[in-house]
Every structure is written in C-alpha cells, then in structure tokens.
Amino acid sequence: MASTETETRQSYLVFACGSSWYAVPAECAAEVVSFPELTRVPGAPGHLLGVFAHRGEVIPVVDMSMLVSGESEPTRRAVLVRLTRGTLALTASRVAGVSQVDGRLEPLGANGVHLHLRGPARSAQRDVAVIDPEGLFDHLSQGG
C-alpha cells in the first residue's frame, strides 16, 4: 500500500521566531539579513510588516509569529527566501544554522498558513515546522 506521507532527510536552514522553530530548504534560503526601517504597505494584513529595498529588489517582510499565531515577535532580522518568482523575508529571532531534518512532512493544518507548514519534523536538537516556500508564497500572494 502506497503512503501519501513524504519522508525527508535533506538540508534546511533552521530558525526561530518567538518560541516556534521553522526550517526552510537550504537551497531557498539566500541569506540572513538585518533589515532597515521598513516602508509600510497601506491596507496590508498585520503579518506584512512592510517592505525594504535590498540589492535592487523590493522585499516584503513577513512576521512569522503574527502569521502563524497572531502574536507579534519584534525582531530586526529575517531569512531571505528566494524563489523563481520572488523573494520573501521571514522574520527570525534566532538562527540555528543549516542542518538535516528528518520527519514525515504532512500539512500541520487543513487550511490557511498551516497547510504550508509540514511536520512532524526534527532537526538535530529541536522539533521544527518545515515551511513549503512555494505554497507559502502562493498563500501570501492571495492575501493570506
């Protein structure tokens, strides 16, 4: 019988925002930055903190804590996630570095942002929610 679950063991950049730990595929994690003063976007959802210019590109900054739990976690650092159709900055209060992540990557919820967080998964020292960057990009592009 075929399983619909996906087993993984690949490299991810592991980072925290607040008390929650996340992992994004290492090949998508371009760099960790300290972002400058942000330009607010009128009418944007609360999790979109604003945008900033970085190397000729305007990058939206997404507060991962606000997006996932509804509670903001102040930080001036972010992980730049580069995809073929654009770049996102996901806030990060701590960065653990690149490590292997093991687990069954099933959606952690049936809708919203949790549909694009996968698990249960574990890095070397902690449980993490693995971010599906393409799915998250789609979710955010649709006003999520």
Secondary structure, 3 states (H helix, E strand, C coil): CCCCCCEEEEEEEEEEECCEEEEEECCCEEEEEECCCCECCCCCCCCEEEEEEECCEEEEEECHHHHHHCCCCCCCEEEEEEECCEEEEEECCEEEEEEEEEEEEEECCCCHHHHHEEEEEECCCCEEEEECHHHHHHHHHCCC
